[in-house]
Amino acid sequence: MRALNKEIVVATRNSGKTREFASLFEPLGIQVRSLNDFPDAPDIVEDGETFEANARKKAKVISEAFGLPVLADDSGLCVDALNGAPGVYSARYAGEGAADSDNNAKLLQELNRLVEEGAIVPEPASVAGEEVRLLSPARFVCVLALYDPDAPEQTVEGECAGVIVDRPLGEGGFGYDPLFYVPGAGQTMSQMPMEAKNGISHRAAALRKLQELLKG
């Protein structure tokens, strides 16, 4: 399959995602190119109601534009106390063009409102030596769609379970990583080295499933 050659296009302009994918594919000897390498790449409206719909649309549009195998992901944060929100709206939770810090602030605002209403009872905890409150179980979800002009489309899903803390911790990662505490690791995603994060992340879980499909 062409996607197993030494180069693959990842349908994102997000530098954080690109770094993660590059790190995940490096052991396979595969070089990652992003949409930043393709100035003429068409803009894609992510109007799907599910992660899978958005991922499949992105992969198909970019692959057909350039005739190359393309891997697209749609991923986000699903918080139990918010009935799965922000979900597919994770990147624009605080509005179109919102920065990561804006989305994190909106998430904490919504959860703190539930605390004030008594719908959430926070639990005190120590995270990497920092005293915090645990607000709600949550999970990161990633759907990968691989579209190759010469092969059947493949989609897989990966998840990572965690808990939202009441303030950002850590300097690494991107998105909601500073608020996403992984109990088994004893750290937020932002506090983890890239290698450790790649071992447990939702993208890594999805990529492992994709690798198994491709081997078959």
Beta strands, then each sheet from edge to edge (+ up, - down):
strand 1: 7-10
strand 2: 31-34
strand 3: 70-79
strand 4: 123-127
strand 5: 130-148
strand 6: 151-165
strand 7: 180-182
strand 8: 187-188
sheet 1: 2+ 1+ 3+ 5- 4+
sheet 2: 2+ 1+ 3+ 5- 6+ 7- 8+
end
